[in-house]
Amino acid sequence: MAQDFSGQVAIITGGSDGIGFATAALLAKRGAHVVICGRRAELSTPG
């Protein structure tokens, strides 16, 4: 059973790749508004 995060806000640090990125993607898929930050600009995608 998937939890619904609609209307919730999640702040993910270390979201450039790995567990942070996967967590951000999952929360967004389940309806959360996600803010991601990371230190490696070369891994970020525009848009």
CHARMM internal coordinates of N, CA and C (Angstrom, degrees):
IC EDIT
DIST 1 N 1 CA 1.4507
DIST 1 CA 1 C 1.5250
ANGL 1 N 1 CA 1 C 108.30
DIST 1 C 2 N 1.3089
ANGL 1 CA 1 C 2 N 116.42
DIHE 1 N 1 CA 1 C 2 N 121.13
DIST 2 N 2 CA 1.4657
ANGL 1 C 2 N 2 CA 121.95
DIHE 1 CA 1 C 2 N 2 CA -178.90
DIST 2 CA 2 C 1.5253
ANGL 2 N 2 CA 2 C 110.18
DIHE 1 C 2 N 2 CA 2 C -85.66
DIST 2 C 3 N 1.3018
ANGL 2 CA 2 C 3 N 115.42
DIHE 2 N 2 CA 2 C 3 N 136.41
DIST 3 N 3 CA 1.4643
ANGL 2 C 3 N 3 CA 120.61
DIHE 2 CA 2 C 3 N 3 CA 178.31
DIST 3 CA 3 C 1.5284
ANGL 3 N 3 CA 3 C 109.33
DIHE 2 C 3 N 3 CA 3 C -81.28
DIST 3 C 4 N 1.3317
ANGL 3 CA 3 C 4 N 116.37
DIHE 3 N 3 CA 3 C 4 N 140.37
DIST 4 N 4 CA 1.4577
ANGL 3 C 4 N 4 CA 122.80
DIHE 3 CA 3 C 4 N 4 CA 179.33
DIST 4 CA 4 C 1.5293
ANGL 4 N 4 CA 4 C 109.39
DIHE 3 C 4 N 4 CA 4 C -93.46
DIST 4 C 5 N 1.3290
ANGL 4 CA 4 C 5 N 117.00
DIHE 4 N 4 CA 4 C 5 N 123.41
DIST 5 N 5 CA 1.4525
ANGL 4 C 5 N 5 CA 121.99
DIHE 4 CA 4 C 5 N 5 CA 179.31
DIST 5 CA 5 C 1.5297
ANGL 5 N 5 CA 5 C 112.20
DIHE 4 C 5 N 5 CA 5 C -108.50
DIST 5 C 6 N 1.3183
ANGL 5 CA 5 C 6 N 117.58
DIHE 5 N 5 CA 5 C 6 N 20.95
DIST 6 N 6 CA 1.4660
ANGL 5 C 6 N 6 CA 121.46
DIHE 5 CA 5 C 6 N 6 CA -179.90
DIST 6 CA 6 C 1.5210
ANGL 6 N 6 CA 6 C 110.55
DIHE 5 C 6 N 6 CA 6 C -56.10
DIST 6 C 7 N 1.3394
ANGL 6 CA 6 C 7 N 115.43
DIHE 6 N 6 CA 6 C 7 N 133.56
DIST 7 N 7 CA 1.4498
ANGL 6 C 7 N 7 CA 121.31
DIHE 6 CA 6 C 7 N 7 CA 178.82
DIST 7 CA 7 C 1.5122
ANGL 7 N 7 CA 7 C 114.99
DIHE 6 C 7 N 7 CA 7 C 81.04
DIST 7 C 8 N 1.3243
ANGL 7 CA 7 C 8 N 117.60
DIHE 7 N 7 CA 7 C 8 N -2.22
DIST 8 N 8 CA 1.4537
ANGL 7 C 8 N 8 CA 121.80
DIHE 7 CA 7 C 8 N 8 CA 178.92
DIST 8 CA 8 C 1.5263
ANGL 8 N 8 CA 8 C 109.95
DIHE 7 C 8 N 8 CA 8 C -95.04
DIST 8 C 9 N 1.3211
ANGL 8 CA 8 C 9 N 116.84
DIHE 8 N 8 CA 8 C 9 N 156.28
DIST 9 N 9 CA 1.4618
ANGL 8 C 9 N 9 CA 122.12
DIHE 8 CA 8 C 9 N 9 CA 176.99
DIST 9 CA 9 C 1.5208
ANGL 9 N 9 CA 9 C 108.05
DIHE 8 C 9 N 9 CA 9 C -117.04
DIST 9 C 10 N 1.3238
ANGL 9 CA 9 C 10 N 116.20
DIHE 9 N 9 CA 9 C 10 N 131.63
DIST 10 N 10 CA 1.4613
ANGL 9 C 10 N 10 CA 121.84
DIHE 9 CA 9 C 10 N 10 CA 178.11
DIST 10 CA 10 C 1.5219
ANGL 10 N 10 CA 10 C 108.76
DIHE 9 C 10 N 10 CA 10 C -120.25
DIST 10 C 11 N 1.3219
ANGL 10 CA 10 C 11 N 116.74
DIHE 10 N 10 CA 10 C 11 N 132.95
DIST 11 N 11 CA 1.4592
ANGL 10 C 11 N 11 CA 122.17
DIHE 10 CA 10 C 11 N 11 CA 175.13
DIST 11 CA 11 C 1.5259
ANGL 11 N 11 CA 11 C 106.93
DIHE 10 C 11 N 11 CA 11 C -109.69
DIST 11 C 12 N 1.3304
ANGL 11 CA 11 C 12 N 116.02
DIHE 11 N 11 CA 11 C 12 N 118.00
DIST 12 N 12 CA 1.4576
ANGL 11 C 12 N 12 CA 121.41
DIHE 11 CA 11 C 12 N 12 CA -176.64
DIST 12 CA 12 C 1.5244
ANGL 12 N 12 CA 12 C 108.76
DIHE 11 C 12 N 12 CA 12 C -111.17
DIST 12 C 13 N 1.3244
ANGL 12 CA 12 C 13 N 116.21
DIHE 12 N 12 CA 12 C 13 N 120.49
DIST 13 N 13 CA 1.4645
ANGL 12 C 13 N 13 CA 120.31
DIHE 12 CA 12 C 13 N 13 CA 173.67
DIST 13 CA 13 C 1.5231
ANGL 13 N 13 CA 13 C 107.64
DIHE 12 C 13 N 13 CA 13 C -98.99
DIST 13 C 14 N 1.3130
ANGL 13 CA 13 C 14 N 116.56
DIHE 13 N 13 CA 13 C 14 N 149.69
DIST 14 N 14 CA 1.4608
ANGL 13 C 14 N 14 CA 120.19
DIHE 13 CA 13 C 14 N 14 CA -177.02
DIST 14 CA 14 C 1.5168
ANGL 14 N 14 CA 14 C 111.03
DIHE 13 C 14 N 14 CA 14 C 69.76
DIST 14 C 15 N 1.3209
ANGL 14 CA 14 C 15 N 116.37
DIHE 14 N 14 CA 14 C 15 N 36.99
DIST 15 N 15 CA 1.4602
ANGL 14 C 15 N 15 CA 120.59
DIHE 14 CA 14 C 15 N 15 CA -175.08
DIST 15 CA 15 C 1.5127
ANGL 15 N 15 CA 15 C 115.35
DIHE 14 C 15 N 15 CA 15 C -93.69
DIST 15 C 16 N 1.3255
ANGL 15 CA 15 C 16 N 118.57
DIHE 15 N 15 CA 15 C 16 N 13.91
DIST 16 N 16 CA 1.4660
ANGL 15 C 16 N 16 CA 120.97
DIHE 15 CA 15 C 16 N 16 CA -179.02
DIST 16 CA 16 C 1.5237
ANGL 16 N 16 CA 16 C 112.60
DIHE 15 C 16 N 16 CA 16 C -67.08
DIST 16 C 17 N 1.3279
ANGL 16 CA 16 C 17 N 116.46
DIHE 16 N 16 CA 16 C 17 N -35.88
DIST 17 N 17 CA 1.4596
ANGL 16 C 17 N 17 CA 120.82
DIHE 16 CA 16 C 17 N 17 CA 178.90
DIST 17 CA 17 C 1.5260
ANGL 17 N 17 CA 17 C 109.63
DIHE 16 C 17 N 17 CA 17 C -163.34
DIST 17 C 18 N 1.2940
ANGL 17 CA 17 C 18 N 116.58
DIHE 17 N 17 CA 17 C 18 N -175.25
DIST 18 N 18 CA 1.4541
ANGL 17 C 18 N 18 CA 121.75
DIHE 17 CA 17 C 18 N 18 CA 175.45
DIST 18 CA 18 C 1.5198
ANGL 18 N 18 CA 18 C 114.39
DIHE 17 C 18 N 18 CA 18 C 64.11
DIST 18 C 19 N 1.3306
ANGL 18 CA 18 C 19 N 115.15
DIHE 18 N 18 CA 18 C 19 N -142.86
DIST 19 N 19 CA 1.4589
ANGL 18 C 19 N 19 CA 121.57
DIHE 18 CA 18 C 19 N 19 CA -175.98
DIST 19 CA 19 C 1.5281
ANGL 19 N 19 CA 19 C 111.73
DIHE 18 C 19 N 19 CA 19 C -62.25
DIST 19 C 20 N 1.3329
ANGL 19 CA 19 C 20 N 117.39
DIHE 19 N 19 CA 19 C 20 N -39.82
DIST 20 N 20 CA 1.4644
ANGL 19 C 20 N 20 CA 120.34
DIHE 19 CA 19 C 20 N 20 CA 179.67
DIST 20 CA 20 C 1.5173
ANGL 20 N 20 CA 20 C 111.98
DIHE 19 C 20 N 20 CA 20 C -61.18
DIST 20 C 21 N 1.3239
ANGL 20 CA 20 C 21 N 116.46
DIHE 20 N 20 CA 20 C 21 N -45.11
DIST 21 N 21 CA 1.4635
ANGL 20 C 21 N 21 CA 121.26
DIHE 20 CA 20 C 21 N 21 CA 179.44
DIST 21 CA 21 C 1.5278
ANGL 21 N 21 CA 21 C 110.56
DIHE 20 C 21 N 21 CA 21 C -64.85
DIST 21 C 22 N 1.3185
ANGL 21 CA 21 C 22 N 116.51
DIHE 21 N 21 CA 21 C 22 N -44.48
DIST 22 N 22 CA 1.4603
ANGL 21 C 22 N 22 CA 120.76
DIHE 21 CA 21 C 22 N 22 CA -179.38
DIST 22 CA 22 C 1.5343
ANGL 22 N 22 CA 22 C 111.22
DIHE 21 C 22 N 22 CA 22 C -63.66
DIST 22 C 23 N 1.3196
ANGL 22 CA 22 C 23 N 116.34
DIHE 22 N 22 CA 22 C 23 N -39.55
DIST 23 N 23 CA 1.4607
ANGL 22 C 23 N 23 CA 120.90
DIHE 22 CA 22 C 23 N 23 CA 178.41
DIST 23 CA 23 C 1.5221
ANGL 23 N 23 CA 23 C 110.65
DIHE 22 C 23 N 23 CA 23 C -64.15
DIST 23 C 24 N 1.3308
ANGL 23 CA 23 C 24 N 116.38
DIHE 23 N 23 CA 23 C 24 N -45.39
DIST 24 N 24 CA 1.4668
ANGL 23 C 24 N 24 CA 120.61
DIHE 23 CA 23 C 24 N 24 CA 178.58
DIST 24 CA 24 C 1.5182
ANGL 24 N 24 CA 24 C 111.17
DIHE 23 C 24 N 24 CA 24 C -60.68
DIST 24 C 25 N 1.3206
ANGL 24 CA 24 C 25 N 117.26
DIHE 24 N 24 CA 24 C 25 N -43.91
DIST 25 N 25 CA 1.4611
ANGL 24 C 25 N 25 CA 121.17
DIHE 24 CA 24 C 25 N 25 CA -179.80
DIST 25 CA 25 C 1.5273
ANGL 25 N 25 CA 25 C 111.08
DIHE 24 C 25 N 25 CA 25 C -63.35
DIST 25 C 26 N 1.3187
ANGL 25 CA 25 C 26 N 117.31
DIHE 25 N 25 CA 25 C 26 N -42.36
DIST 26 N 26 CA 1.4655
ANGL 25 C 26 N 26 CA 121.16
DIHE 25 CA 25 C 26 N 26 CA -179.76
DIST 26 CA 26 C 1.5296
ANGL 26 N 26 CA 26 C 111.45
DIHE 25 C 26 N 26 CA 26 C -65.55
DIST 26 C 27 N 1.3336
ANGL 26 CA 26 C 27 N 116.15
DIHE 26 N 26 CA 26 C 27 N -44.71
DIST 27 N 27 CA 1.4637
ANGL 26 C 27 N 27 CA 119.13
DIHE 26 CA 26 C 27 N 27 CA 179.50
DIST 27 CA 27 C 1.5270
ANGL 27 N 27 CA 27 C 111.20
DIHE 26 C 27 N 27 CA 27 C -63.52
DIST 27 C 28 N 1.3283
ANGL 27 CA 27 C 28 N 116.96
DIHE 27 N 27 CA 27 C 28 N -40.87
DIST 28 N 28 CA 1.4697
ANGL 27 C 28 N 28 CA 120.44
DIHE 27 CA 27 C 28 N 28 CA 177.79
DIST 28 CA 28 C 1.5260
ANGL 28 N 28 CA 28 C 110.64
DIHE 27 C 28 N 28 CA 28 C -63.75
DIST 28 C 29 N 1.3168
ANGL 28 CA 28 C 29 N 116.74
DIHE 28 N 28 CA 28 C 29 N -41.78
DIST 29 N 29 CA 1.4646
ANGL 28 C 29 N 29 CA 121.03
DIHE 28 CA 28 C 29 N 29 CA 178.93
DIST 29 CA 29 C 1.5276
ANGL 29 N 29 CA 29 C 111.27
DIHE 28 C 29 N 29 CA 29 C -61.74
DIST 29 C 30 N 1.3263
ANGL 29 CA 29 C 30 N 116.16
DIHE 29 N 29 CA 29 C 30 N -31.06
DIST 30 N 30 CA 1.4629
ANGL 29 C 30 N 30 CA 120.93
DIHE 29 CA 29 C 30 N 30 CA -178.95
DIST 30 CA 30 C 1.5266
ANGL 30 N 30 CA 30 C 112.92
DIHE 29 C 30 N 30 CA 30 C -92.90
DIST 30 C 31 N 1.3486
ANGL 30 CA 30 C 31 N 116.68
DIHE 30 N 30 CA 30 C 31 N 11.72
DIST 31 N 31 CA 1.4526
ANGL 30 C 31 N 31 CA 120.66
DIHE 30 CA 30 C 31 N 31 CA 169.17
DIST 31 CA 31 C 1.5122
ANGL 31 N 31 CA 31 C 117.72
DIHE 30 C 31 N 31 CA 31 C 104.99
DIST 31 C 32 N 1.3264
ANGL 31 CA 31 C 32 N 118.91
DIHE 31 N 31 CA 31 C 32 N -2.70
DIST 32 N 32 CA 1.4688
ANGL 31 C 32 N 32 CA 121.06
DIHE 31 CA 31 C 32 N 32 CA -179.09
DIST 32 CA 32 C 1.5234
ANGL 32 N 32 CA 32 C 111.05
DIHE 31 C 32 N 32 CA 32 C -76.62
DIST 32 C 33 N 1.3115
ANGL 32 CA 32 C 33 N 115.77
DIHE 32 N 32 CA 32 C 33 N 151.88
DIST 33 N 33 CA 1.4589
ANGL 32 C 33 N 33 CA 122.18
DIHE 32 CA 32 C 33 N 33 CA 167.84
DIST 33 CA 33 C 1.5218
ANGL 33 N 33 CA 33 C 104.64
DIHE 32 C 33 N 33 CA 33 C -85.77
DIST 33 C 34 N 1.3261
ANGL 33 CA 33 C 34 N 117.26
DIHE 33 N 33 CA 33 C 34 N 123.24
DIST 34 N 34 CA 1.4653
ANGL 33 C 34 N 34 CA 120.73
DIHE 33 CA 33 C 34 N 34 CA -171.08
DIST 34 CA 34 C 1.5245
ANGL 34 N 34 CA 34 C 110.72
DIHE 33 C 34 N 34 CA 34 C -116.61
DIST 34 C 35 N 1.3266
ANGL 34 CA 34 C 35 N 115.72
DIHE 34 N 34 CA 34 C 35 N 132.09
DIST 35 N 35 CA 1.4555
ANGL 34 C 35 N 35 CA 123.70
DIHE 34 CA 34 C 35 N 35 CA 173.13
DIST 35 CA 35 C 1.5277
ANGL 35 N 35 CA 35 C 106.07
DIHE 34 C 35 N 35 CA 35 C -111.97
DIST 35 C 36 N 1.3246
ANGL 35 CA 35 C 36 N 116.56
DIHE 35 N 35 CA 35 C 36 N 126.72
DIST 36 N 36 CA 1.4643
ANGL 35 C 36 N 36 CA 120.94
DIHE 35 CA 35 C 36 N 36 CA -176.36
DIST 36 CA 36 C 1.5238
ANGL 36 N 36 CA 36 C 109.17
DIHE 35 C 36 N 36 CA 36 C -120.36
DIST 36 C 37 N 1.3161
ANGL 36 CA 36 C 37 N 116.09
DIHE 36 N 36 CA 36 C 37 N 136.87
DIST 37 N 37 CA 1.4619
ANGL 36 C 37 N 37 CA 119.51
DIHE 36 CA 36 C 37 N 37 CA 171.23
DIST 37 CA 37 C 1.5209
ANGL 37 N 37 CA 37 C 108.49
DIHE 36 C 37 N 37 CA 37 C -133.67
DIST 37 C 38 N 1.3112
ANGL 37 CA 37 C 38 N 114.42
DIHE 37 N 37 CA 37 C 38 N 151.56
DIST 38 N 38 CA 1.4603
ANGL 37 C 38 N 38 CA 121.59
DIHE 37 CA 37 C 38 N 38 CA 179.01
DIST 38 CA 38 C 1.5081
ANGL 38 N 38 CA 38 C 108.96
DIHE 37 C 38 N 38 CA 38 C -157.95
DIST 38 C 39 N 1.3262
ANGL 38 CA 38 C 39 N 116.72
DIHE 38 N 38 CA 38 C 39 N 171.13
DIST 39 N 39 CA 1.4533
ANGL 38 C 39 N 39 CA 120.61
DIHE 38 CA 38 C 39 N 39 CA -175.94
DIST 39 CA 39 C 1.5255
ANGL 39 N 39 CA 39 C 112.94
DIHE 38 C 39 N 39 CA 39 C -100.45
DIST 39 C 40 N 1.3013
ANGL 39 CA 39 C 40 N 119.09
DIHE 39 N 39 CA 39 C 40 N -14.59
DIST 40 N 40 CA 1.4688
ANGL 39 C 40 N 40 CA 120.69
DIHE 39 CA 39 C 40 N 40 CA -173.84
DIST 40 CA 40 C 1.5208
ANGL 40 N 40 CA 40 C 110.91
DIHE 39 C 40 N 40 CA 40 C -105.26
DIST 40 C 41 N 1.3245
ANGL 40 CA 40 C 41 N 115.47
DIHE 40 N 40 CA 40 C 41 N 97.89
DIST 41 N 41 CA 1.4785
ANGL 40 C 41 N 41 CA 121.38
DIHE 40 CA 40 C 41 N 41 CA -176.48
DIST 41 CA 41 C 1.5205
ANGL 41 N 41 CA 41 C 112.27
DIHE 40 C 41 N 41 CA 41 C -62.02
DIST 41 C 42 N 1.3195
ANGL 41 CA 41 C 42 N 118.85
DIHE 41 N 41 CA 41 C 42 N -29.65
DIST 42 N 42 CA 1.4569
ANGL 41 C 42 N 42 CA 121.15
DIHE 41 CA 41 C 42 N 42 CA -177.16
DIST 42 CA 42 C 1.5299
ANGL 42 N 42 CA 42 C 112.06
DIHE 41 C 42 N 42 CA 42 C -66.24
DIST 42 C 43 N 1.3374
ANGL 42 CA 42 C 43 N 117.93
DIHE 42 N 42 CA 42 C 43 N -17.85
DIST 43 N 43 CA 1.4581
ANGL 42 C 43 N 43 CA 121.06
DIHE 42 CA 42 C 43 N 43 CA 178.14
DIST 43 CA 43 C 1.5100
ANGL 43 N 43 CA 43 C 113.50
DIHE 42 C 43 N 43 CA 43 C -93.22
DIST 43 C 44 N 1.3153
ANGL 43 CA 43 C 44 N 117.53
DIHE 43 N 43 CA 43 C 44 N -10.20
DIST 44 N 44 CA 1.4586
ANGL 43 C 44 N 44 CA 119.69
DIHE 43 CA 43 C 44 N 44 CA -177.21
DIST 44 CA 44 C 1.5237
ANGL 44 N 44 CA 44 C 110.45
DIHE 43 C 44 N 44 CA 44 C -77.85
DIST 44 C 45 N 1.3183
ANGL 44 CA 44 C 45 N 115.62
DIHE 44 N 44 CA 44 C 45 N 150.46
DIST 45 N 45 CA 1.4645
ANGL 44 C 45 N 45 CA 120.39
DIHE 44 CA 44 C 45 N 45 CA 178.37
DIST 45 CA 45 C 1.5268
ANGL 45 N 45 CA 45 C 108.47
DIHE 44 C 45 N 45 CA 45 C -114.85
DIST 45 C 46 N 1.3133
ANGL 45 CA 45 C 46 N 117.71
DIHE 45 N 45 CA 45 C 46 N 137.11
DIST 46 N 46 CA 1.4552
ANGL 45 C 46 N 46 CA 120.68
DIHE 45 CA 45 C 46 N 46 CA -179.73
DIST 46 CA 46 C 1.5232
ANGL 46 N 46 CA 46 C 111.37
DIHE 45 C 46 N 46 CA 46 C -68.61
DIST 46 C 47 N 1.3185
ANGL 46 CA 46 C 47 N 115.39
DIHE 46 N 46 CA 46 C 47 N 150.23
DIST 47 N 47 CA 1.4376
ANGL 46 C 47 N 47 CA 119.85
DIHE 46 CA 46 C 47 N 47 CA 170.43
DIST 47 CA 47 C 1.4597
ANGL 47 N 47 CA 47 C 115.22
DIHE 46 C 47 N 47 CA 47 C 106.34
END
COOR INIT
IC SEED 1 N 1 CA 1 C
IC BUILD
